[in-house]
């Protein structure tokens, strides 16, 4: 995987830019996408609680790897009550899924010795797609680039917010 | 109230059980080279890999004359000699796609070398990212104990009785109630 910081920075940039077009995409919802972009890395629970330990304790097969698939993050997101209304709840799940998608899109660029990625589409497909081998997960370049873009995005976003709004004031109904 | 509590329990339990099911199901997946899913550390340690087959794994360099890596699987560590390896230093990490040979060595086809500090770097920036997200969550979302849900911190849920319901001897009582302007976009 690219490092977590790159994933989160990219999600921040993409969503903040989108929020200039879509006013309903408020900062709390930008955070939701960032959480979604970080969610596949919950496989790192393995470092704290190895799946083998869970298997030994429960007597069933177990793998945290499910987080790093299409199936894992959406179902986990619903286990965390995240919003007050059912309609926004569905939106929140969608935004989390979008964040997770950006994660997988970035990770398919990575170098893999077998030139194949993980089964990103599981449980729908067990296909291991080829990777492009563009960068290593430990490369500093992507994080630097994403950090620079994020700083520019943040600065421009602040400028937009502080400028007087010429258009009719819109009443956002967030929440 | 009871019904809504049951509903809430259901809303929490169904995805939790689904997720648990995914973990168990994902644990049943076994390598399938025809689908480019190659055996890794666990299968090699368990003796499930026949010589001549491909493996995809990573390990830490423990010897450099004959490059040897220590591979950690679930509860055990094994050492394997790597043939066709480049010059490496001890404690470097190797990720490799290799053939498991008859003599128990790994014949490397593709190999990525990672310095020890690179793993440290990745953990460090990942912690930065996690803290950033947590900070945003804590400043932009708040837990609403009444509905047992997280709501955006900027949203007004009408639960501010002190401000919203004027008392009988409140002199401002006759004025039309102005909506509290707390629902703007938070930073």
Contacts between the chains, C-beta under 8 A, distances in Angstrom:
chain1	res1	chain2	res2	distance
A	3	B	121	7.8
A	3	B	122	4.9
A	3	B	125	5.0
A	3	B	126	5.9
A	3	B	129	7.7
A	4	B	122	8.0
A	4	B	125	6.9
A	4	B	126	3.8
A	4	B	129	4.3
A	4	B	130	6.8
A	5	B	125	4.0
A	5	B	126	6.4
A	5	B	128	5.7
A	5	B	129	4.1
A	7	B	129	7.3
A	8	B	129	4.4
A	8	B	132	6.5
A	8	B	133	6.3
A	9	B	129	7.7
A	26	B	152	7.0
A	26	B	154	7.6
A	26	B	185	5.3
A	26	B	186	7.2
A	27	B	136	7.6
A	27	B	140	5.8
A	27	B	185	6.7
A	27	B	186	5.9
A	27	B	187	6.6
A	28	B	140	4.2
A	28	B	141	5.9
A	28	B	152	4.1
A	28	B	153	7.2
A	28	B	154	7.1
A	28	B	186	6.8
A	30	B	136	8.0
A	31	B	133	7.0
A	31	B	136	4.3
A	31	B	137	6.1
A	31	B	140	5.5
A	31	B	141	7.3
A	34	B	132	7.9
A	34	B	133	5.6
A	34	B	136	6.9
A	35	B	133	6.0
A	35	B	137	7.4
A	38	B	129	6.7
A	38	B	130	7.2
A	38	B	133	6.0
A	41	B	126	7.2
A	44	B	126	8.0
A	50	B	74	6.8
A	51	B	23	7.7
A	51	B	27	6.6
A	51	B	74	7.9
A	52	B	74	3.6
A	52	B	75	6.1
A	54	B	23	7.8
A	55	B	27	6.9
A	60	B	24	5.1
A	60	B	27	7.2
A	61	B	24	5.8
A	61	B	27	3.2
A	61	B	28	4.8
A	62	B	23	5.3
A	62	B	24	5.9
A	62	B	26	8.0
A	62	B	27	4.3
A	63	B	23	6.1
A	63	B	26	4.1
A	63	B	27	4.0
A	63	B	29	7.2
A	64	B	23	6.6
A	65	B	26	5.2
A	66	B	19	7.6
A	66	B	22	4.1
A	66	B	23	5.2
A	66	B	25	7.2
A	66	B	26	3.8
A	69	B	22	8.0
A	69	B	26	7.3
A	71	B	22	5.5
A	72	B	19	7.0
A	72	B	22	5.7
A	72	B	26	7.9
A	75	B	15	5.2
A	75	B	18	4.6
A	75	B	19	4.7
A	75	B	22	6.3
A	76	B	15	7.1
A	76	B	19	5.0
A	77	B	15	7.8
A	78	B	11	7.6
A	78	B	14	7.6
A	78	B	15	3.6
A	78	B	18	8.0
A	79	B	12	6.4
A	79	B	15	4.2
A	79	B	16	4.6
A	79	B	19	6.0
A	80	B	150	7.6
A	81	B	8	7.8
A	81	B	11	7.1
A	81	B	12	6.9
A	81	B	148	6.4
A	81	B	149	4.4
A	81	B	150	6.3
A	82	B	149	7.2
A	82	B	150	5.3
A	83	B	149	6.5
A	83	B	150	6.8
A	83	B	151	6.7
A	84	B	144	6.9
A	84	B	147	6.0
A	84	B	149	5.4
A	84	B	151	4.8
A	84	B	155	7.6
A	84	B	157	6.8
A	111	B	112	6.0
A	113	B	56	6.3
A	113	B	95	5.2
A	113	B	96	5.3
A	113	B	97	3.8
A	113	B	109	7.7
A	113	B	110	4.1
A	113	B	111	6.3
A	113	B	112	5.6
A	114	B	36	6.9
A	114	B	38	5.8
A	114	B	54	7.5
A	114	B	56	4.5
A	114	B	97	4.2
A	114	B	110	6.9
A	115	B	97	7.6
A	115	B	110	7.0
A	116	B	36	4.1
A	116	B	37	7.9
A	116	B	38	7.9
A	119	B	29	7.7
A	119	B	35	7.9
A	119	B	37	6.6
A	122	B	26	7.1
A	122	B	29	7.7
A	123	B	22	7.3
A	123	B	25	6.9
A	126	B	29	7.2
A	126	B	32	7.2
A	126	B	35	5.5
A	126	B	37	6.9
A	127	B	35	6.5
A	127	B	36	7.9
A	128	B	35	6.2
A	128	B	36	4.1
A	128	B	37	5.5
A	136	B	112	6.7
A	136	B	114	7.6
A	137	B	122	6.9
A	138	B	114	5.8
A	138	B	118	3.9
A	138	B	119	7.2
A	138	B	121	6.5
A	138	B	122	5.5
A	140	B	121	7.4
A	143	B	125	6.0
A	161	B	185	7.9
A	161	B	187	8.0
A	172	B	183	7.2
A	172	B	184	7.3
A	172	B	185	6.2
A	173	B	183	7.3
A	174	B	152	5.7
A	174	B	154	6.5
A	174	B	155	5.7
A	174	B	183	6.7
A	174	B	185	7.1
A	175	B	151	6.1
A	175	B	152	5.3
A	175	B	154	7.8
A	175	B	155	3.2
A	175	B	157	7.5
A	175	B	183	7.5
